[in-house]
Amino acid sequence: MVKKSKEDIEFAKLFNECKTKGIKSIDTCYHPDCSKKSINSHILQKNGILSEIATDRHLWEQVIDQFKTPHLQFKKTGINEIFSFKCFCNEHDTDLFKKIEKQDIDFEDYESCLLFTLRTVYNEIYRKQVNIKMYECLISKEPENFDNPATHEYMRQENLGLGDLAEIEKDIWNDLKNGSESFVFKSRELPRIDICLSAFYNYDTSQEMHEYIQIHGKDMDRVSDIFINWLQYKEATTLLMGYNKKDEKKVKANFYTFFKEKEKRVTRYLTNLVLFRCETWVCSDAFYTEYVKGFEDGYAATSYYSTQTSNERKIHPLNFYDKNFKKQLKEWMEKYGG
């Protein structure tokens, strides 16, 4: 383990202090017609989904620990706390999701799919709001280190993301209230694997967005997102994905590869999403032991690589469903891990 300097330790303390302050500052229900205090909501429901892969009511998650190197670490967390964030008040958290929490889930039902997407969107809104609050705190505490163009550009990008998410949020609520269908959803079953993922990713690559700015002199008016839930439900592993119809022309071909291709190719795509593009996932104790333990630095390396690449749609030869996955990851590290 690399020994931390006094400066590193002081920064880690400040980082944790500002992040905690950011988390505590967000405590109001996200329902557009509510101002009550929010409670911890699970991104995917605890009973029936997270519980399907939990051992002794615990799961593994990735966390950022500034006191350790690498900063990306795996942590075993209780099922009551893991995969949760301050989202809705108790009333809305209970009533809004009855269809997918109190009844059998129908992955062909549009409204059910929309409810899965709603929490995914609000979790990303929450994460961006926390990040902005955290960096505002860091700037106020240590302006000599953080009041700089790089920090302000990061915050600007987070605010742009919030603007994009506000449009998605508006479409979801309009559908829920009026019975309209602004999104396309599709699902398929895959061989069992003990992962729960709930996220979305930008279809547009960093290179494409950069080229757009060079040509047009401004950021893209709209970034195209694909929503994904990969979960265990009633002993079946289900892949549920969706996109906004406004983005159909751009994302349709990429989206349907997940439903038309053979299992081996699809599971490789999904592995790449977990390793390089989607941070909000948890896994069982058995999955951690077989696919992660002893190779934690490899996961940190893929996470770092994802921040450096300009072509996020590149697919690497990594597949959780292959028995030699750890060998694949080792070979990837030798080539890309630095």
LINMO-V918909 format. One record per run of one state. SS is the DSSP state (2 for helix, 1 for strand, 0 for the rest). FROM is the first residue (numbers start at 1). LEN is the number of residues. If there is no record, write none. Layout:
ss=SS from=FROM len=LEN
ss=SS from=FROM len=LEN
This chain:
ss=0 from=1 len=5
ss=2 from=6 len=19
ss=0 from=25 len=3
ss=1 from=28 len=1
ss=0 from=29 len=8
ss=1 from=37 len=1
ss=0 from=38 len=2
ss=1 from=40 len=3
ss=0 from=43 len=3
ss=2 from=46 len=8
ss=0 from=54 len=1
ss=1 from=55 len=1
ss=0 from=56 len=2
ss=1 from=58 len=7
ss=0 from=65 len=7
ss=1 from=72 len=7
ss=0 from=79 len=5
ss=1 from=84 len=3
ss=0 from=87 len=3
ss=2 from=90 len=6
ss=0 from=96 len=2
ss=2 from=98 len=4
ss=0 from=102 len=8
ss=2 from=110 len=32
ss=0 from=142 len=1
ss=2 from=143 len=4
ss=0 from=147 len=2
ss=2 from=149 len=30
ss=0 from=179 len=4
ss=1 from=183 len=8
ss=0 from=191 len=4
ss=1 from=195 len=8
ss=0 from=203 len=3
ss=2 from=206 len=11
ss=0 from=217 len=8
ss=1 from=225 len=9
ss=0 from=234 len=2
ss=1 from=236 len=9
ss=2 from=245 len=16
ss=0 from=261 len=2
ss=2 from=263 len=15
ss=0 from=278 len=3
ss=1 from=281 len=3
ss=0 from=284 len=1
ss=2 from=285 len=8
ss=0 from=293 len=3
ss=2 from=296 len=13
ss=0 from=309 len=16
ss=2 from=325 len=12
ss=0 from=337 len=2
